[in-house]
């Protein structure tokens, strides 16, 4: 667990085990008093004016970086940049049938895949 003060970030001490939630800690260097808050979350998740995160934090969470951003990029490619080749592929599959269409529509599928890889 991290022990943090509300004003200046982490407390500068090596022994944090004797401190409990709500205790008052006096900094030996500056003489300032801090109320102890213990949390397992990083500072940017609990900081900020309302205690729900720093509004100026520009770092990405793992979910955003690994899942949400790539999904939005794929949607952009499908809807905007490769729209014509996707429509051709869908029309071919509708015409040929869904199961057999994947074999007969190889040309459209290859065109769509190259468009995706190019963007």
N, C-alpha and C positions, 0 to 999 in steps of 0.2 A: 504494500500500500504506500501511496505517496502522502506526505504531509505537506500541506500548502497553506500559505497565508493569503488573505484576500487581496492585499495591496501589491506586493512586489514579486510574487512568484514563490518558488520553493524556499523553505527555511534552510539556512545554512548551518546545519548541525549533522554530526555523524550518527548520534544515538537518537533514533526516532521512536523506539519501542516504548519508552516510558511515557510518552505523550499520549493523551487521550483526546477524543473529539470534544471540542469546547474548552479545553485548557487554554490558559494564557501563557504565551511564550514570550520572553523578553530577549531581544537580540543583543548579544554582548558587544557587538561593534557599534551599533547606532543607538541602542537603548530603546528602540521602538518596541511596542507591545503588539502581539498578534494573537488572534483567536485561531486555534488549531482546527483545520478541516482535513479529515482523512478521506481519501477517495482512491479508487482503482483506475479512474479515468484520467486521461491526459489533461493538462492545463487548458488547452484550447477548447475542450469539451465542456468544462465547467466554468470558464471565465466569462467575461462579458458583463454588461450592465444588469442582466436579469438572471445570471447563473445558468444559462442554457447554451453557452458557447460564445466565442469571440466573433463579432460580426465582421471583423477585418481579416479573419483567418482565411488564407487562400489555399491551404493544403486539402488534398482530396482523401476521402475515406477509401478503404479498399473496395467497398461495394461500388462506389462511383467510378473508380478507375478501372476496375476489372469487368463490370457488367453494364452499368447504365450508359457510360459514354460510348463503348463499342456498339451497343444496341442502337443508340441514336444515330451513330454514323452509318450503320447498315441500313436503317430506315431512310436516311437521307439519300443514300446511294440508290436504293430501290425506288423511291418515290420521285426523285428528281433526275439524277444523272443517268440512270440505266432504265428509265421508264419505258422507252420504246422497245428495247430488246426484251424486257420482262413481259410487256403486252404481247409481243410476237410469240414468246414461249407459251404464255397462257392460252392464246388463241389456238396454237398448234396442239396443245394437250387437250383442249376442249374438242377440237375437231377429230383427233385420233383416238381419244379415250384416255383415261388417266393412267391405266396400267401399261398399255401398249404404247401410249404417247411418249413415254420417257425414252423408248428405244427409237421411235421414228422421228423424234424431234431433237436429235443430237446436235444438228447444226444450230438451231436456235438456243439450245442449252449452252453450247460452247461460246456463242456470241455473248450471251448474258454473263457467263463466268469470266470471260476476258474483260468485259466492261466493268465488272465488280473488282477485278484485280487491278485494272488500270486506275480506278478511283480509290 
